[in-house]
Amino acid sequence: MTESASSFEALLREALAPVEPPDALAVRLEETLTSITEMAADELEAWELGAMRDPRNWVRPAAAVVVGGTAAAGLVLLRARRRAKENTPALETARSTAEQSLRDLSEQTRRLLSRRWV
């Protein structure tokens, strides 16, 4: 029984081992995120401030802010991960600090939103 359990555990470890994506995928993803960020910035740049009076005109700029911000954040994370791979030992402390900061920011955001919507 223990032999079958250990072989099952070994199979699970092998099946769930992390797999690195191909370099071409990372390059394509970076190009796509850059393109989306640039398109969102162009959309915001073309938007006229005078159009703010009519709430029906707010949809496109709001979408551009959300989509562009998300793409920009993804691009930052992608580039940070690539740099972290290159300098893994030196950036381990910075990575853990950044992760803790993101957790703290997330918690504070949840608290603020829960107060606001209650």
C-alpha positions in Angstrom: 0.0 0.0 0.0 2.8 2.5 0.8 4.6 1.6 -2.4 1.6 2.4 -4.5 1.0 5.6 -2.5 4.6 6.7 -3.0 4.4 6.0 -6.7 1.1 7.9 -6.9 2.8 10.9 -5.2 5.7 10.7 -7.6 3.3 10.7 -10.5 1.5 13.7 -9.1 4.8 15.6 -8.5 5.8 14.9 -12.1 2.4 15.9 -13.5 2.3 19.1 -11.5 5.9 20.2 -12.1 6.1 23.8 -13.2 6.6 24.3 -16.9 8.3 27.3 -18.3 6.5 28.9 -21.3 8.5 29.2 -24.6 10.4 32.5 -25.1 8.4 33.3 -28.2 5.2 33.3 -26.1 6.7 35.9 -23.7 7.8 38.0 -26.6 4.3 37.8 -28.3 2.6 38.6 -25.0 4.9 41.6 -24.4 4.2 42.9 -27.9 0.4 42.5 -27.5 0.4 44.2 -24.1 2.5 47.1 -25.5 0.1 47.4 -28.4 -3.0 47.5 -26.1 -1.4 50.1 -23.9 -0.5 52.3 -26.8 -4.0 52.0 -28.3 -5.6 52.9 -24.9 -3.2 55.9 -24.6 -4.1 57.0 -28.1 -7.8 56.7 -27.3 -7.4 58.9 -24.2 -5.3 61.4 -26.1 -8.0 61.8 -28.7 -10.7 62.3 -26.2 -11.9 65.9 -25.8 -12.4 67.3 -22.3 -15.4 69.2 -23.4 -17.2 65.9 -24.0 -17.2 65.2 -20.3 -20.5 67.0 -19.8 -22.5 64.2 -21.4 -22.2 60.9 -19.3 -22.9 58.9 -22.5 -19.4 59.9 -23.7 -17.7 58.5 -20.6 -17.8 54.8 -21.7 -14.9 54.8 -24.2 -12.4 56.8 -22.0 -13.3 54.7 -18.9 -12.8 51.5 -20.9 -9.5 52.9 -22.2 -8.3 53.6 -18.7 -9.3 50.1 -17.4 -8.0 48.2 -20.4 -4.8 50.3 -20.8 -4.1 50.2 -17.0 -4.5 46.4 -16.9 -2.3 45.9 -20.0 0.3 48.3 -18.5 0.3 46.4 -15.2 0.7 43.1 -17.0 3.6 44.5 -19.0 5.3 45.7 -15.8 4.9 42.3 -14.2 6.1 40.5 -17.3 9.2 42.6 -17.5 9.8 42.4 -13.8 9.6 38.6 -14.0 12.1 38.5 -16.9 14.5 40.7 -14.9 14.0 38.5 -11.8 14.9 35.4 -13.8 18.1 37.1 -14.9 19.0 38.3 -11.3 17.2 35.8 -9.1 19.4 35.9 -6.0 19.7 39.7 -5.9 16.0 40.3 -6.4 14.6 37.7 -4.0 14.4 40.2 -1.2 12.9 42.9 -3.4 10.4 40.4 -4.7 9.2 39.3 -1.3 8.9 43.0 -0.3 6.9 43.8 -3.4 4.6 40.8 -2.8 4.0 41.9 0.7 3.3 45.4 -0.4 0.8 44.2 -3.0 -0.9 42.1 -0.3 -1.1 45.1 2.0 -2.5 47.3 -0.8 -5.1 44.7 -1.6 -6.2 44.4 2.0 -6.4 48.2 2.4 -8.4 48.4 -0.9 -10.9 45.8 0.3 -11.3 47.6 3.6 -11.9 50.9 1.9 -14.4 49.4 -0.6 -16.3 47.5 2.1 -16.7 50.7 4.1 -17.8 52.7 1.1 -20.4 50.2 -0.1 -21.9 49.3 3.3 
